[in-house]
Amino acid sequence: MCLGVPGKIIEIDDSKALKMAKVDFGGIVREACLEYVPEAKVGDYTVIHVGFAISLLSEEEALSSLDALKELVSLEDELGLGYEGKASDL
């Protein structure tokens, strides 16, 4: 399963061949490529998939998605499934 994770653009660097950004995922900051969303600006929320921003979304949509992801992680913890766990192990 592939997963896109929403984050907030906190810095943009377009001094190189590719437009890059620092994106904040609730306190964890990672670099991502903005070439697919050239209209993105600092303060925007974007969905990041394998290091690429693939779409922009509202703050409300981003926070709702993050809440859903937190619930999923909480459910995995409750069921005893870690990163390597599988549903078939139940």
Backbone as XML, in Angstrom:
<?xml version="1.0"?>
<chain id="A" units="angstrom">
  <residue number="1" name="MET">
    <atom name="N" x="0.841" y="-1.168" z="0.000"/>
    <atom name="CA" x="0.000" y="0.000" z="0.000"/>
    <atom name="C" x="0.892" y="1.239" z="0.000"/>
  </residue>
  <residue number="2" name="CYS">
    <atom name="N" x="0.539" y="2.199" z="-0.809"/>
    <atom name="CA" x="1.253" y="3.468" z="-0.862"/>
    <atom name="C" x="0.499" y="4.496" z="-0.042"/>
  </residue>
  <residue number="3" name="LEU">
    <atom name="N" x="1.236" y="5.413" z="0.539"/>
    <atom name="CA" x="0.622" y="6.383" z="1.418"/>
    <atom name="C" x="1.203" y="7.761" z="1.163"/>
  </residue>
  <residue number="4" name="GLY">
    <atom name="N" x="0.330" y="8.743" z="0.959"/>
    <atom name="CA" x="0.739" y="10.135" z="0.883"/>
    <atom name="C" x="0.448" y="10.772" z="2.227"/>
  </residue>
  <residue number="5" name="VAL">
    <atom name="N" x="1.389" y="11.540" z="2.737"/>
    <atom name="CA" x="1.251" y="12.127" z="4.063"/>
    <atom name="C" x="1.215" y="13.649" z="3.936"/>
  </residue>
  <residue number="6" name="PRO">
    <atom name="N" x="0.230" y="14.301" z="4.574"/>
    <atom name="CA" x="0.165" y="15.759" z="4.498"/>
    <atom name="C" x="1.183" y="16.426" z="5.411"/>
  </residue>
  <residue number="7" name="GLY">
    <atom name="N" x="1.723" y="17.535" z="4.922"/>
    <atom name="CA" x="2.663" y="18.316" z="5.708"/>
    <atom name="C" x="2.586" y="19.778" z="5.310"/>
  </residue>
  <residue number="8" name="LYS">
    <atom name="N" x="3.188" y="20.628" z="6.135"/>
    <atom name="CA" x="3.163" y="22.075" z="5.905"/>
    <atom name="C" x="4.516" y="22.529" z="5.378"/>
  </residue>
  <residue number="9" name="ILE">
    <atom name="N" x="4.499" y="23.263" z="4.280"/>
    <atom name="CA" x="5.731" y="23.797" z="3.694"/>
    <atom name="C" x="6.228" y="24.931" z="4.575"/>
  </residue>
  <residue number="10" name="ILE">
    <atom name="N" x="7.469" y="24.799" z="5.058"/>
    <atom name="CA" x="8.015" y="25.825" z="5.943"/>
    <atom name="C" x="9.163" y="26.596" z="5.300"/>
  </residue>
  <residue number="11" name="GLU">
    <atom name="N" x="9.697" y="26.072" z="4.199"/>
    <atom name="CA" x="10.799" y="26.754" z="3.521"/>
    <atom name="C" x="10.876" y="26.227" z="2.084"/>
  </residue>
  <residue number="12" name="ILE">
    <atom name="N" x="11.159" y="27.121" z="1.145"/>
    <atom name="CA" x="11.297" y="26.722" z="-0.259"/>
    <atom name="C" x="12.672" y="27.146" z="-0.757"/>
  </residue>
  <residue number="13" name="ASP">
    <atom name="N" x="13.313" y="26.250" z="-1.514"/>
    <atom name="CA" x="14.609" y="26.532" z="-2.132"/>
    <atom name="C" x="14.483" y="26.255" z="-3.623"/>
  </residue>
  <residue number="14" name="ASP">
    <atom name="N" x="14.460" y="27.325" z="-4.416"/>
    <atom name="CA" x="14.389" y="27.139" z="-5.868"/>
    <atom name="C" x="15.685" y="27.586" z="-6.552"/>
  </residue>
  <residue number="15" name="SER">
    <atom name="N" x="16.778" y="27.523" z="-5.786"/>
    <atom name="CA" x="18.077" y="27.928" z="-6.325"/>
    <atom name="C" x="18.768" y="26.811" z="-7.102"/>
  </residue>
  <residue number="16" name="LYS">
    <atom name="N" x="18.223" y="25.608" z="-7.034"/>
    <atom name="CA" x="18.825" y="24.457" z="-7.715"/>
    <atom name="C" x="17.981" y="24.068" z="-8.922"/>
  </residue>
  <residue number="17" name="ALA">
    <atom name="N" x="18.355" y="23.012" z="-9.590"/>
    <atom name="CA" x="17.627" y="22.558" z="-10.780"/>
    <atom name="C" x="16.183" y="22.191" z="-10.461"/>
  </residue>
  <residue number="18" name="LEU">
    <atom name="N" x="15.944" y="21.600" z="-9.292"/>
    <atom name="CA" x="14.600" y="21.227" z="-8.879"/>
    <atom name="C" x="14.143" y="22.121" z="-7.729"/>
  </residue>
  <residue number="19" name="LYS">
    <atom name="N" x="12.878" y="22.512" z="-7.751"/>
    <atom name="CA" x="12.295" y="23.302" z="-6.668"/>
    <atom name="C" x="12.052" y="22.370" z="-5.485"/>
  </residue>
  <residue number="20" name="MET">
    <atom name="N" x="12.714" y="22.644" z="-4.374"/>
    <atom name="CA" x="12.641" y="21.799" z="-3.189"/>
    <atom name="C" x="12.061" y="22.580" z="-2.019"/>
  </residue>
  <residue number="21" name="ALA">
    <atom name="N" x="11.576" y="21.841" z="-1.020"/>
    <atom name="CA" x="11.005" y="22.477" z="0.168"/>
    <atom name="C" x="11.333" y="21.669" z="1.403"/>
  </residue>
  <residue number="22" name="LYS">
    <atom name="N" x="11.331" y="22.357" z="2.536"/>
    <atom name="CA" x="11.337" y="21.684" z="3.819"/>
    <atom name="C" x="9.880" y="21.619" z="4.244"/>
  </residue>
  <residue number="23" name="VAL">
    <atom name="N" x="9.439" y="20.420" z="4.618"/>
    <atom name="CA" x="8.048" y="20.192" z="4.956"/>
    <atom name="C" x="7.967" y="19.653" z="6.377"/>
  </residue>
  <residue number="24" name="ASP">
    <atom name="N" x="7.081" y="20.248" z="7.162"/>
    <atom name="CA" x="6.900" y="19.868" z="8.564"/>
    <atom name="C" x="5.732" y="18.894" z="8.680"/>
  </residue>
  <residue number="25" name="PHE">
    <atom name="N" x="6.016" y="17.712" z="9.187"/>
    <atom name="CA" x="5.008" y="16.675" z="9.429"/>
    <atom name="C" x="4.780" y="16.568" z="10.933"/>
  </residue>
  <residue number="26" name="GLY">
    <atom name="N" x="4.207" y="17.586" z="11.531"/>
    <atom name="CA" x="3.932" y="17.554" z="12.967"/>
    <atom name="C" x="5.171" y="17.506" z="13.824"/>
  </residue>
  <residue number="27" name="GLY">
    <atom name="N" x="6.195" y="18.238" z="13.456"/>
    <atom name="CA" x="7.426" y="18.289" z="14.233"/>
    <atom name="C" x="8.595" y="17.576" z="13.583"/>
  </residue>
  <residue number="28" name="ILE">
    <atom name="N" x="8.341" y="16.729" z="12.627"/>
    <atom name="CA" x="9.397" y="16.068" z="11.867"/>
    <atom name="C" x="9.507" y="16.794" z="10.533"/>
  </residue>
  <residue number="29" name="VAL">
    <atom name="N" x="10.703" y="17.296" z="10.222"/>
    <atom name="CA" x="10.912" y="18.064" z="8.996"/>
    <atom name="C" x="11.713" y="17.230" z="8.008"/>
  </residue>
  <residue number="30" name="ARG">
    <atom name="N" x="11.194" y="17.160" z="6.795"/>
    <atom name="CA" x="11.861" y="16.425" z="5.719"/>
    <atom name="C" x="11.880" y="17.294" z="4.466"/>
  </residue>
  <residue number="31" name="GLU">
    <atom name="N" x="12.774" y="16.970" z="3.554"/>
    <atom name="CA" x="12.851" y="17.673" z="2.285"/>
    <atom name="C" x="11.986" y="16.962" z="1.250"/>
  </residue>
  <residue number="32" name="ALA">
    <atom name="N" x="11.340" y="17.742" z="0.393"/>
    <atom name="CA" x="10.491" y="17.181" z="-0.659"/>
    <atom name="C" x="10.611" y="18.032" z="-1.916"/>
  </residue>
  <residue number="33" name="CYS">
    <atom name="N" x="10.390" y="17.407" z="-3.038"/>
    <atom name="CA" x="10.429" y="18.077" z="-4.335"/>
    <atom name="C" x="9.056" y="18.696" z="-4.626"/>
  </residue>
  <residue number="34" name="LEU">
    <atom name="N" x="9.052" y="19.950" z="-5.090"/>
    <atom name="CA" x="7.802" y="20.655" z="-5.400"/>
    <atom name="C" x="7.523" y="20.769" z="-6.896"/>
  </residue>
  <residue number="35" name="GLU">
    <atom name="N" x="8.251" y="20.070" z="-7.723"/>
    <atom name="CA" x="8.102" y="20.226" z="-9.177"/>
    <atom name="C" x="6.696" y="19.922" z="-9.683"/>
  </residue>
  <residue number="36" name="TYR">
    <atom name="N" x="5.957" y="19.050" z="-9.014"/>
    <atom name="CA" x="4.596" y="18.720" z="-9.459"/>
    <atom name="C" x="3.564" y="19.744" z="-8.999"/>
  </residue>
  <residue number="37" name="VAL">
    <atom name="N" x="3.939" y="20.601" z="-8.065"/>
    <atom name="CA" x="3.037" y="21.660" z="-7.585"/>
    <atom name="C" x="3.813" y="22.986" z="-7.548"/>
  </residue>
  <residue number="38" name="PRO">
    <atom name="N" x="4.163" y="23.506" z="-8.720"/>
    <atom name="CA" x="5.006" y="24.708" z="-8.778"/>
    <atom name="C" x="4.364" y="25.944" z="-8.151"/>
  </residue>
  <residue number="39" name="GLU">
    <atom name="N" x="3.039" y="25.937" z="-7.986"/>
    <atom name="CA" x="2.344" y="27.071" z="-7.383"/>
    <atom name="C" x="2.441" y="27.084" z="-5.860"/>
  </residue>
  <residue number="40" name="ALA">
    <atom name="N" x="3.008" y="26.046" z="-5.265"/>
    <atom name="CA" x="3.109" y="25.922" z="-3.809"/>
    <atom name="C" x="3.944" y="27.056" z="-3.234"/>
  </residue>
  <residue number="41" name="LYS">
    <atom name="N" x="3.538" y="27.500" z="-2.037"/>
    <atom name="CA" x="4.271" y="28.558" z="-1.347"/>
    <atom name="C" x="4.387" y="28.218" z="0.144"/>
  </residue>
  <residue number="42" name="VAL">
    <atom name="N" x="5.272" y="28.913" z="0.822"/>
    <atom name="CA" x="5.464" y="28.700" z="2.261"/>
    <atom name="C" x="4.125" y="28.898" z="2.967"/>
  </residue>
  <residue number="43" name="GLY">
    <atom name="N" x="3.793" y="27.972" z="3.855"/>
    <atom name="CA" x="2.538" y="28.013" z="4.599"/>
    <atom name="C" x="1.474" y="27.103" z="4.020"/>
  </residue>
  <residue number="44" name="ASP">
    <atom name="N" x="1.647" y="26.667" z="2.758"/>
    <atom name="CA" x="0.692" y="25.743" z="2.139"/>
    <atom name="C" x="0.850" y="24.345" z="2.722"/>
  </residue>
  <residue number="45" name="TYR">
    <atom name="N" x="-0.233" y="23.593" z="2.680"/>
    <atom name="CA" x="-0.200" y="22.173" z="3.042"/>
    <atom name="C" x="-0.189" y="21.366" z="1.759"/>
  </residue>
  <residue number="46" name="THR">
    <atom name="N" x="0.588" y="20.298" z="1.764"/>
    <atom name="CA" x="0.730" y="19.468" z="0.580"/>
    <atom name="C" x="0.766" y="18.002" z="0.973"/>
  </residue>
  <residue number="47" name="VAL">
    <atom name="N" x="0.411" y="17.142" z="0.038"/>
    <atom name="CA" x="0.516" y="15.701" z="0.251"/>
    <atom name="C" x="1.851" y="15.259" z="-0.336"/>
  </residue>
  <residue number="48" name="ILE">
    <atom name="N" x="2.663" y="14.598" z="0.485"/>
    <atom name="CA" x="3.977" y="14.120" z="0.059"/>
    <atom name="C" x="3.917" y="12.609" z="-0.112"/>
  </residue>
  <residue number="49" name="HIS">
    <atom name="N" x="4.392" y="12.153" z="-1.265"/>
    <atom name="CA" x="4.470" y="10.719" z="-1.549"/>
    <atom name="C" x="5.854" y="10.438" z="-2.103"/>
  </residue>
  <residue number="50" name="VAL">
    <atom name="N" x="6.593" y="9.580" z="-1.455"/>
    <atom name="CA" x="7.973" y="9.199" z="-1.793"/>
    <atom name="C" x="8.850" y="10.403" z="-2.139"/>
  </residue>
  <residue number="51" name="GLY">
    <atom name="N" x="8.731" y="11.468" z="-1.320"/>
    <atom name="CA" x="9.598" y="12.625" z="-1.490"/>
    <atom name="C" x="9.122" y="13.675" z="-2.471"/>
  </residue>
  <residue number="52" name="PHE">
    <atom name="N" x="7.948" y="13.489" z="-3.039"/>
    <atom name="CA" x="7.405" y="14.446" z="-3.997"/>
    <atom name="C" x="6.075" y="14.991" z="-3.509"/>
  </residue>
  <residue number="53" name="ALA">
    <atom name="N" x="5.909" y="16.314" z="-3.578"/>
    <atom name="CA" x="4.607" y="16.926" z="-3.298"/>
    <atom name="C" x="3.729" y="16.624" z="-4.512"/>
  </residue>
  <residue number="54" name="ILE">
    <atom name="N" x="2.577" y="15.995" z="-4.276"/>
    <atom name="CA" x="1.725" y="15.597" z="-5.401"/>
    <atom name="C" x="0.435" y="16.401" z="-5.500"/>
  </residue>
  <residue number="55" name="SER">
    <atom name="N" x="0.088" y="17.133" z="-4.436"/>
    <atom name="CA" x="-1.096" y="17.990" z="-4.483"/>
    <atom name="C" x="-1.080" y="18.938" z="-3.300"/>
  </residue>
  <residue number="56" name="LEU">
    <atom name="N" x="-1.843" y="20.003" z="-3.435"/>
    <atom name="CA" x="-2.024" y="20.941" z="-2.331"/>
    <atom name="C" x="-3.380" y="20.679" z="-1.711"/>
  </residue>
  <residue number="57" name="LEU">
    <atom name="N" x="-3.516" y="20.995" z="-0.424"/>
    <atom name="CA" x="-4.797" y="20.830" z="0.240"/>
    <atom name="C" x="-4.941" y="21.892" z="1.309"/>
  </residue>
  <residue number="58" name="SER">
    <atom name="N" x="-6.155" y="22.063" z="1.780"/>
    <atom name="CA" x="-6.416" y="23.067" z="2.809"/>
    <atom name="C" x="-5.862" y="22.592" z="4.147"/>
  </residue>
  <residue number="59" name="GLU">
    <atom name="N" x="-5.709" y="23.534" z="5.071"/>
    <atom name="CA" x="-5.259" y="23.178" z="6.416"/>
    <atom name="C" x="-6.253" y="22.219" z="7.066"/>
  </residue>
  <residue number="60" name="GLU">
    <atom name="N" x="-7.539" y="22.457" z="6.859"/>
    <atom name="CA" x="-8.573" y="21.595" z="7.441"/>
    <atom name="C" x="-8.447" y="20.162" z="6.919"/>
  </residue>
  <residue number="61" name="GLU">
    <atom name="N" x="-8.248" y="20.009" z="5.601"/>
    <atom name="CA" x="-8.086" y="18.668" z="5.023"/>
    <atom name="C" x="-6.821" y="17.998" z="5.564"/>
  </residue>
  <residue number="62" name="ALA">
    <atom name="N" x="-5.742" y="18.767" z="5.659"/>
    <atom name="CA" x="-4.475" y="18.213" z="6.153"/>
    <atom name="C" x="-4.603" y="17.727" z="7.590"/>
  </residue>
  <residue number="63" name="LEU">
    <atom name="N" x="-5.197" y="18.546" z="8.442"/>
    <atom name="CA" x="-5.335" y="18.166" z="9.854"/>
    <atom name="C" x="-6.269" y="16.978" z="10.024"/>
  </residue>
  <residue number="64" name="SER">
    <atom name="N" x="-7.316" y="16.916" z="9.214"/>
    <atom name="CA" x="-8.231" y="15.776" z="9.254"/>
    <atom name="C" x="-7.504" y="14.490" z="8.847"/>
  </residue>
  <residue number="65" name="SER">
    <atom name="N" x="-6.686" y="14.575" z="7.799"/>
    <atom name="CA" x="-5.915" y="13.408" z="7.353"/>
    <atom name="C" x="-4.915" y="12.965" z="8.408"/>
  </residue>
  <residue number="66" name="LEU">
    <atom name="N" x="-4.248" y="13.929" z="9.043"/>
    <atom name="CA" x="-3.284" y="13.589" z="10.092"/>
    <atom name="C" x="-3.973" y="12.925" z="11.274"/>
  </residue>
  <residue number="67" name="ASP">
    <atom name="N" x="-5.166" y="13.407" z="11.635"/>
    <atom name="CA" x="-5.922" y="12.775" z="12.720"/>
    <atom name="C" x="-6.253" y="11.322" z="12.372"/>
  </residue>
  <residue number="68" name="ALA">
    <atom name="N" x="-6.645" y="11.076" z="11.123"/>
    <atom name="CA" x="-6.966" y="9.717" z="10.683"/>
    <atom name="C" x="-5.726" y="8.824" z="10.744"/>
  </residue>
  <residue number="69" name="LEU">
    <atom name="N" x="-4.576" y="9.347" z="10.345"/>
    <atom name="CA" x="-3.332" y="8.573" z="10.413"/>
    <atom name="C" x="-2.969" y="8.252" z="11.862"/>
  </residue>
  <residue number="70" name="LYS">
    <atom name="N" x="-3.169" y="9.213" z="12.764"/>
    <atom name="CA" x="-2.882" y="8.979" z="14.185"/>
    <atom name="C" x="-3.780" y="7.874" z="14.740"/>
  </residue>
  <residue number="71" name="GLU">
    <atom name="N" x="-5.041" y="7.860" z="14.328"/>
    <atom name="CA" x="-5.961" y="6.808" z="14.760"/>
    <atom name="C" x="-5.510" y="5.450" z="14.247"/>
  </residue>
  <residue number="72" name="LEU">
    <atom name="N" x="-5.027" y="5.408" z="13.019"/>
    <atom name="CA" x="-4.546" y="4.159" z="12.432"/>
    <atom name="C" x="-3.354" y="3.623" z="13.217"/>
  </residue>
  <residue number="73" name="VAL">
    <atom name="N" x="-2.416" y="4.494" z="13.539"/>
    <atom name="CA" x="-1.242" y="4.082" z="14.317"/>
    <atom name="C" x="-1.673" y="3.605" z="15.701"/>
  </residue>
  <residue number="74" name="SER">
    <atom name="N" x="-2.618" y="4.316" z="16.300"/>
    <atom name="CA" x="-3.128" y="3.932" z="17.617"/>
    <atom name="C" x="-3.783" y="2.544" z="17.558"/>
  </residue>
  <residue number="75" name="LEU">
    <atom name="N" x="-4.536" y="2.290" z="16.504"/>
    <atom name="CA" x="-5.180" y="0.990" z="16.328"/>
    <atom name="C" x="-4.136" y="-0.110" z="16.158"/>
  </residue>
  <residue number="76" name="GLU">
    <atom name="N" x="-3.081" y="0.160" z="15.387"/>
    <atom name="CA" x="-2.020" y="-0.829" z="15.220"/>
    <atom name="C" x="-1.369" y="-1.142" z="16.560"/>
  </residue>
  <residue number="77" name="ASP">
    <atom name="N" x="-1.128" y="-0.103" z="17.363"/>
    <atom name="CA" x="-0.539" y="-0.316" z="18.690"/>
    <atom name="C" x="-1.468" y="-1.164" z="19.560"/>
  </residue>
  <residue number="78" name="GLU">
    <atom name="N" x="-2.752" y="-0.861" z="19.510"/>
    <atom name="CA" x="-3.736" y="-1.588" z="20.315"/>
    <atom name="C" x="-3.806" y="-3.056" z="19.914"/>
  </residue>
  <residue number="79" name="LEU">
    <atom name="N" x="-3.664" y="-3.335" z="18.617"/>
    <atom name="CA" x="-3.729" y="-4.710" z="18.124"/>
    <atom name="C" x="-2.388" y="-5.436" z="18.236"/>
  </residue>
  <residue number="80" name="GLY">
    <atom name="N" x="-1.343" y="-4.690" z="18.620"/>
    <atom name="CA" x="-0.030" y="-5.308" z="18.761"/>
    <atom name="C" x="0.687" y="-5.488" z="17.436"/>
  </residue>
  <residue number="81" name="LEU">
    <atom name="N" x="0.305" y="-4.690" z="16.443"/>
    <atom name="CA" x="0.956" y="-4.773" z="15.145"/>
    <atom name="C" x="1.991" y="-3.672" z="15.033"/>
  </residue>
  <residue number="82" name="GLY">
    <atom name="N" x="3.233" y="-4.035" z="14.895"/>
    <atom name="CA" x="4.289" y="-3.060" z="14.690"/>
    <atom name="C" x="4.528" y="-2.883" z="13.209"/>
  </residue>
  <residue number="83" name="TYR">
    <atom name="N" x="5.606" y="-2.228" z="12.882"/>
    <atom name="CA" x="5.960" y="-1.993" z="11.476"/>
    <atom name="C" x="6.047" y="-3.312" z="10.705"/>
  </residue>
  <residue number="84" name="GLU">
    <atom name="N" x="6.570" y="-4.331" z="11.342"/>
    <atom name="CA" x="6.731" y="-5.631" z="10.665"/>
    <atom name="C" x="5.535" y="-6.540" z="10.848"/>
  </residue>
  <residue number="85" name="GLY">
    <atom name="N" x="4.559" y="-6.133" z="11.665"/>
    <atom name="CA" x="3.385" y="-6.964" z="11.922"/>
    <atom name="C" x="2.478" y="-7.062" z="10.718"/>
  </residue>
  <residue number="86" name="LYS">
    <atom name="N" x="1.743" y="-8.139" z="10.655"/>
    <atom name="CA" x="0.804" y="-8.372" z="9.559"/>
    <atom name="C" x="-0.517" y="-8.796" z="10.163"/>
  </residue>
  <residue number="87" name="ALA">
    <atom name="N" x="-1.585" y="-8.455" z="9.480"/>
    <atom name="CA" x="-2.915" y="-8.850" z="9.947"/>
    <atom name="C" x="-3.014" y="-10.363" z="10.045"/>
  </residue>
  <residue number="88" name="SER">
    <atom name="N" x="-2.285" y="-11.077" z="9.194"/>
    <atom name="CA" x="-2.350" y="-12.540" z="9.217"/>
    <atom name="C" x="-1.744" y="-13.115" z="10.489"/>
  </residue>
  <residue number="89" name="ASP">
    <atom name="N" x="-0.977" y="-12.297" z="11.233"/>
    <atom name="CA" x="-0.373" y="-12.757" z="12.490"/>
    <atom name="C" x="-1.391" y="-12.840" z="13.613"/>
  </residue>
  <residue number="90" name="LEU">
    <atom name="N" x="-2.600" y="-12.292" z="13.424"/>
    <atom name="CA" x="-3.606" y="-12.278" z="14.486"/>
    <atom name="C" x="-4.171" y="-13.643" z="14.769"/>
  </residue>
</chain>
